[in-house]
């Protein structure tokens, strides 16, 4: 492979004698085109004739200051109101500094914010006690006085209520003491044992004829017992529970004994016993809670009401037909505790007063369900807009279910 030849080096023509580089006139004309013409210098004054000027120390960098001078008068020197511009010398390097512009006089420091509307100053003399407000002491005294007054008022009300309650209880005890003694029904004795034996015979009976010999008012109740009697269907070896309590009472001079308990099917019973011609008898109407109109019909709004045995308790169920302002509401629970009706008595009527006498304020007498066994007379309501299970109480016959 052939080697390329190197490119020839360019050659400059040698200087000739006619280049006119050494012609001073021509060179001067060419240089005069770009020449800057300066004005002639002023005559320099000698150093002794120059006015003396006060030199100030020059700071590094650039500083521009402006201050408001007040009180200048005619004839003052120009330096009094002229803003000076100081720059560093040429032999000193430039270093930037802060630029300060002060166009107003320095304002006085703000005064401290008043505390509580008043400026509290330090007292100049040692030992002087600062003044303090006594409002807290007055307010505390008023609060203590109000608490004492409220405590005394509550105490007086409590004492008054206690006295009224004791007075009510004492009056009830006095009324009970005035009742005639229960003749032939001792708390513990032969009446208790005989009543339990009669109860077992009645529970095991299989026909109405089995109970007629020991039923109160048998002659007047034969037809009714034959028609309405239902067996208890207890086993042949059944006996009343040992926990079945024996109670005695008196209603309008008629003494009676009472056994309460539960049957094997867990249904509740109340068995009443009275003495008829000195012979212990079972009160069938009271024991079965007999009503002139069956309770099932009362719930449906059927029948004429009449003599009704139920557990009675004041209630708060009112309607437009029986407003609270005119009537007292009572809840009547069926003897077997399976059905409910509502009965109403006009406030202040004899029936209302007789029933409410057994419900004094704050005292509930001898009822495990909150209701008391009572016998009342019901009648259908004569106003319109009533519900089917709402009735009127026209008479309160007696407490308990035993007839006098």
VMD Tcl script that draws the C-alpha trace (Angstrom):
set ca {
  {0.00 0.00 0.00}
  {1.52 3.33 -1.01}
  {2.23 5.91 1.75}
  {0.52 9.29 1.17}
  {2.77 12.20 0.72}
  {2.61 15.04 3.29}
  {0.92 18.29 2.32}
  {3.31 21.04 1.44}
  {3.82 23.79 4.03}
  {2.47 27.18 2.87}
  {5.12 29.73 2.24}
  {4.83 33.43 2.94}
  {6.14 35.95 0.57}
  {9.06 37.78 2.00}
  {8.58 41.41 2.91}
  {9.33 43.79 0.11}
  {10.82 47.21 0.33}
  {7.65 48.89 -0.87}
  {5.30 47.77 1.96}
  {5.35 51.27 3.51}
  {5.53 49.97 7.08}
  {8.20 52.38 7.91}
  {6.41 55.49 6.61}
  {5.66 57.58 9.73}
  {3.28 60.03 8.05}
  {1.12 57.31 6.57}
  {1.07 55.39 9.87}
  {0.02 58.53 11.73}
  {-2.89 59.11 9.37}
  {-4.12 55.54 9.79}
  {-3.93 55.71 13.60}
  {-5.69 59.11 13.73}
  {-8.96 57.54 12.65}
  {-9.46 55.59 15.96}
  {-7.84 58.13 18.22}
  {-9.91 59.71 21.06}
  {-9.26 63.38 21.50}
  {-9.29 64.47 25.18}
  {-9.80 68.06 26.33}
  {-6.79 69.86 27.64}
  {-6.04 69.45 31.33}
  {-6.91 72.19 33.74}
  {-4.16 73.88 35.53}
  {-3.27 72.08 38.73}
  {-3.24 74.20 41.85}
  {-0.33 73.71 44.17}
  {-0.86 71.49 47.14}
  {-0.51 74.43 49.52}
  {-3.38 76.29 47.84}
  {-5.88 73.43 48.02}
  {-8.50 73.76 50.83}
  {-8.11 71.30 53.67}
  {-10.95 68.78 53.77}
  {-11.71 66.47 56.61}
  {-11.18 62.94 55.57}
  {-13.41 60.27 57.10}
  {-12.58 56.69 57.42}
  {-13.75 54.79 54.38}
  {-15.50 51.49 55.09}
  {-15.19 48.51 52.85}
  {-17.91 48.21 50.25}
  {-20.70 50.64 49.47}
  {-22.74 52.37 52.17}
  {-25.58 54.75 51.45}
  {-27.01 56.57 54.42}
  {-29.79 59.11 54.53}
  {-30.66 60.98 57.67}
  {-33.27 63.63 58.17}
  {-31.64 66.75 59.52}
  {-33.92 69.18 61.28}
  {-33.30 72.71 62.37}
  {-31.25 73.89 59.35}
  {-30.87 77.57 59.04}
  {-29.86 79.96 56.25}
  {-26.13 80.16 55.99}
  {-25.37 76.63 57.06}
  {-22.86 74.76 54.98}
  {-23.97 72.51 52.21}
  {-22.49 69.52 53.99}
  {-25.19 69.85 56.65}
  {-27.95 68.73 54.31}
  {-26.11 66.90 51.51}
  {-26.15 63.13 51.46}
  {-22.62 61.85 51.23}
  {-21.57 58.95 49.12}
  {-18.42 57.22 50.34}
  {-16.56 54.71 48.21}
  {-13.42 52.68 48.89}
  {-10.12 53.67 47.35}
  {-8.78 52.03 44.27}
  {-6.15 50.07 46.11}
  {-8.67 48.43 48.42}
  {-10.79 45.51 47.21}
  {-14.54 45.98 47.06}
  {-16.48 44.27 49.84}
  {-20.27 44.64 50.04}
  {-21.77 45.92 53.23}
  {-25.33 46.41 54.44}
  {-27.31 49.31 53.07}
  {-28.97 51.28 55.85}
  {-31.65 53.82 55.05}
  {-33.01 55.70 58.06}
  {-35.72 58.13 57.06}
  {-37.19 58.85 60.48}
  {-36.13 59.31 63.98}
  {-35.98 56.24 66.19}
  {-39.39 55.61 67.83}
  {-39.57 55.04 71.58}
  {-40.03 51.41 72.76}
  {-43.70 50.34 73.10}
  {-45.17 50.52 76.54}
  {-46.14 47.19 78.23}
  {-49.68 45.96 77.61}
  {-51.99 46.77 80.53}
  {-52.88 43.67 82.59}
  {-56.55 43.48 83.63}
  {-57.28 46.99 82.42}
  {-54.84 48.59 84.87}
  {-51.09 49.12 84.66}
  {-49.48 47.51 87.63}
  {-46.45 49.44 88.76}
  {-43.81 48.41 91.21}
  {-44.02 50.04 94.56}
  {-41.23 52.43 95.29}
  {-40.91 51.71 98.95}
  {-39.84 48.40 100.43}
  {-42.36 46.56 102.63}
  {-45.43 48.11 101.07}
  {-48.08 45.38 100.54}
  {-49.88 45.50 97.18}
  {-53.66 45.87 97.25}
  {-55.70 42.67 96.65}
  {-59.35 42.21 95.69}
  {-61.70 40.71 98.29}
  {-64.39 39.69 95.78}
  {-63.45 36.01 96.03}
  {-64.05 36.10 99.77}
  {-67.50 37.66 99.32}
  {-68.45 35.17 96.62}
  {-67.30 32.24 98.75}
  {-69.40 33.45 101.66}
  {-72.50 33.78 99.47}
  {-71.98 30.27 98.05}
  {-71.63 28.74 101.52}
  {-74.77 30.52 102.70}
  {-76.74 29.21 99.70}
  {-75.55 25.65 100.33}
  {-76.56 25.85 104.00}
  {-80.00 27.20 103.08}
  {-80.53 24.40 100.53}
  {-79.44 21.75 103.05}
  {-81.83 23.09 105.71}
  {-84.71 23.16 103.21}
  {-84.08 19.56 102.12}
  {-83.87 18.46 105.75}
  {-87.20 20.08 106.59}
  {-88.88 18.46 103.58}
  {-87.45 15.06 104.51}
  {-88.67 15.42 108.10}
  {-92.12 16.45 106.90}
  {-92.39 13.51 104.47}
  {-91.21 11.11 107.16}
  {-93.80 12.41 109.61}
  {-96.55 12.09 107.01}
  {-95.48 8.53 106.19}
  {-95.37 7.53 109.85}
  {-98.76 9.16 110.38}
  {-100.25 7.22 107.47}
  {-98.82 3.95 108.72}
  {-100.06 4.61 112.24}
  {-103.55 5.40 110.97}
  {-103.60 2.16 108.97}
  {-102.48 0.20 112.02}
  {-105.18 1.86 114.12}
  {-107.83 0.95 111.54}
  {-106.61 -2.65 111.52}
  {-106.76 -2.77 115.30}
  {-110.37 -1.66 115.15}
  {-111.34 -4.62 112.92}
  {-113.12 -7.48 114.68}
  {-111.10 -10.51 115.56}
  {-110.99 -13.42 113.14}
  {-113.24 -15.90 114.84}
  {-112.29 -19.56 114.48}
  {-109.14 -18.93 112.36}
  {-106.08 -19.06 114.56}
  {-102.66 -18.44 113.07}
  {-101.47 -21.94 113.89}
  {-103.83 -24.70 114.89}
  {-106.63 -26.98 113.77}
  {-107.99 -24.50 111.17}
  {-104.72 -24.66 109.25}
  {-104.65 -28.46 109.21}
  {-108.32 -28.81 108.30}
  {-108.00 -26.27 105.48}
  {-105.08 -28.14 103.93}
  {-107.05 -31.39 104.05}
  {-110.05 -29.75 102.35}
  {-107.76 -28.29 99.68}
  {-106.31 -31.72 98.85}
  {-109.83 -33.21 98.60}
  {-110.99 -30.40 96.31}
  {-107.92 -30.69 94.05}
  {-108.34 -34.47 93.61}
  {-112.10 -34.35 92.94}
  {-113.26 -35.84 89.63}
  {-116.83 -34.51 89.60}
  {-118.82 -31.57 90.97}
  {-120.71 -33.89 93.36}
  {-117.41 -34.67 95.11}
  {-116.97 -31.07 96.33}
  {-120.57 -30.05 97.11}
  {-120.53 -31.41 100.72}
  {-117.81 -28.94 101.90}
  {-118.62 -25.86 99.74}
  {-120.01 -22.63 101.23}
  {-123.59 -21.75 100.20}
  {-124.04 -25.13 98.58}
  {-127.79 -24.87 98.04}
  {-127.54 -21.64 96.02}
  {-124.51 -22.78 94.03}
  {-125.43 -26.34 93.02}
  {-126.58 -25.37 89.54}
  {-123.66 -22.98 88.94}
  {-121.04 -25.43 90.26}
  {-122.43 -28.23 88.16}
  {-122.25 -26.03 85.06}
  {-118.94 -24.18 85.57}
  {-116.77 -26.42 87.76}
  {-113.50 -27.67 86.22}
  {-111.19 -30.25 87.80}
  {-107.61 -29.38 88.79}
  {-106.32 -32.71 87.39}
  {-103.67 -33.31 90.02}
  {-102.22 -36.78 90.74}
  {-104.00 -38.97 93.28}
  {-101.09 -38.68 95.73}
  {-100.84 -34.86 95.43}
  {-100.67 -32.73 98.57}
  {-100.29 -29.00 98.92}
  {-96.67 -27.79 99.01}
  {-95.17 -27.40 102.45}
  {-94.15 -23.85 101.53}
  {-97.80 -22.92 100.90}
  {-98.41 -20.21 103.53}
  {-101.47 -20.06 105.76}
  {-102.99 -16.60 106.11}
  {-106.02 -15.23 107.92}
  {-108.09 -12.14 107.28}
  {-111.34 -10.35 107.95}
  {-113.68 -8.68 105.53}
  {-116.68 -6.77 106.90}
  {-116.85 -9.04 109.93}
  {-116.39 -12.23 107.97}
  {-113.23 -14.08 109.00}
  {-111.46 -16.26 106.45}
  {-108.36 -18.33 105.92}
  {-106.22 -18.35 102.77}
  {-103.79 -20.81 101.19}
  {-101.73 -19.68 98.17}
  {-99.48 -21.83 96.00}
  {-98.89 -23.51 92.66}
  {-100.26 -26.67 91.08}
  {-98.11 -29.29 89.30}
  {-98.77 -27.50 85.97}
  {-97.33 -24.31 87.59}
  {-100.68 -22.53 87.55}
  {-101.31 -20.39 90.65}
  {-104.24 -20.86 93.07}
  {-105.81 -18.97 95.96}
  {-108.03 -21.16 98.17}
  {-110.37 -19.36 100.64}
  {-111.96 -21.01 103.69}
  {-114.73 -19.70 105.93}
  {-116.78 -21.08 108.80}
  {-120.45 -21.77 108.24}
  {-122.37 -22.79 111.34}
  {-119.01 -23.44 113.03}
  {-118.06 -25.85 110.24}
  {-115.06 -25.13 108.02}
  {-116.10 -24.69 104.38}
  {-114.39 -23.82 101.13}
  {-115.54 -20.57 99.45}
  {-115.90 -21.77 95.86}
  {-116.63 -18.36 94.29}
  {-113.61 -16.75 95.97}
  {-111.33 -19.72 95.21}
  {-112.19 -19.77 91.50}
  {-112.36 -15.94 91.20}
  {-115.88 -16.22 89.87}
  {-117.13 -13.23 87.80}
  {-120.67 -12.48 86.61}
  {-119.20 -11.98 83.15}
  {-116.27 -14.27 82.36}
  {-113.00 -12.41 81.99}
  {-112.59 -13.65 78.43}
  {-115.79 -11.84 77.49}
  {-114.69 -8.68 79.31}
  {-111.54 -8.58 77.19}
  {-113.67 -8.78 74.05}
  {-116.02 -6.06 75.27}
  {-118.96 -8.45 75.55}
  {-121.44 -8.92 78.36}
  {-122.82 -6.53 80.95}
  {-119.99 -6.60 83.45}
  {-121.48 -7.03 86.92}
  {-119.62 -8.52 89.91}
  {-115.97 -8.98 88.97}
  {-113.07 -10.41 90.96}
  {-109.61 -9.31 89.80}
  {-106.20 -8.06 90.84}
  {-106.58 -4.26 90.80}
  {-103.86 -1.62 90.52}
  {-103.87 2.10 89.56}
  {-102.53 2.62 86.05}
  {-101.67 5.42 83.60}
  {-103.55 4.27 80.49}
  {-105.88 7.05 79.32}
  {-107.70 7.74 76.06}
  {-109.75 10.54 74.59}
  {-112.91 8.94 75.92}
  {-111.37 8.63 79.42}
  {-109.14 11.72 79.91}
  {-106.76 11.88 82.82}
  {-108.29 15.10 84.07}
  {-111.65 13.41 84.78}
  {-111.00 9.71 85.36}
  {-108.76 7.42 87.37}
  {-107.34 4.48 85.45}
  {-107.10 0.97 86.94}
  {-105.60 -2.19 85.49}
  {-107.62 -5.34 86.21}
  {-105.71 -8.63 85.98}
  {-107.76 -11.81 85.70}
  {-107.68 -14.30 88.64}
  {-105.60 -16.74 86.60}
  {-103.28 -13.82 85.62}
  {-103.65 -14.40 81.88}
  {-105.87 -11.49 80.74}
  {-106.08 -7.73 81.37}
  {-108.77 -5.08 81.02}
  {-108.80 -1.40 81.96}
  {-111.50 0.07 84.14}
  {-112.12 3.73 85.00}
  {-113.74 5.56 87.88}
  {-114.52 9.26 88.03}
  {-112.06 11.09 90.24}
  {-113.60 11.76 93.63}
  {-116.44 9.27 93.18}
  {-117.23 6.76 96.01}
  {-115.73 3.92 93.97}
  {-112.54 5.90 93.35}
  {-112.17 6.88 97.01}
  {-112.82 3.33 98.22}
  {-110.21 1.81 95.91}
  {-107.56 4.48 96.47}
  {-107.87 4.01 100.22}
  {-105.90 0.78 99.74}
  {-103.20 2.55 97.72}
  {-101.87 5.34 99.94}
  {-98.92 7.29 98.61}
  {-95.68 5.42 99.05}
  {-97.27 2.29 100.59}
  {-98.27 -0.87 98.73}
  {-100.11 -3.42 100.81}
  {-99.56 -7.20 100.73}
  {-99.42 -7.99 97.04}
  {-96.70 -10.00 95.40}
  {-97.64 -8.68 91.93}
  {-98.17 -5.07 92.87}
  {-101.96 -5.47 92.56}
  {-104.51 -6.17 95.26}
  {-107.33 -8.74 95.03}
  {-110.62 -6.82 95.00}
  {-114.24 -7.30 94.06}
  {-115.82 -4.50 92.00}
  {-118.90 -3.91 89.87}
  {-118.30 -3.12 86.19}
  {-120.63 -1.64 83.60}
  {-120.16 -0.90 79.87}
  {-119.09 2.71 79.12}
  {-121.85 4.97 77.84}
  {-119.57 7.35 75.88}
  {-118.43 6.75 72.31}
  {-114.87 6.25 71.13}
  {-113.96 3.66 73.77}
  {-111.99 0.50 73.20}
  {-113.54 -2.92 73.68}
  {-111.45 -3.75 76.77}
  {-112.38 -0.53 78.63}
  {-115.04 -0.59 81.36}
  {-116.51 1.67 84.03}
  {-116.25 0.91 87.76}
  {-119.57 1.79 89.31}
  {-118.98 0.32 92.78}
  {-116.16 -1.07 94.87}
  {-117.82 -3.98 96.71}
  {-115.04 -5.13 99.05}
  {-111.40 -5.94 99.41}
  {-110.36 -9.54 98.73}
  {-112.57 -12.05 96.95}
  {-114.49 -13.38 99.96}
  {-118.00 -12.01 100.18}
  {-119.12 -10.81 103.66}
}
mol new
graphics top color blue
foreach p $ca { graphics top sphere $p radius 0.5 }
foreach p [lrange $ca 0 end-1] q [lrange $ca 1 end] { graphics top cylinder $p $q radius 0.2 }
display resetview
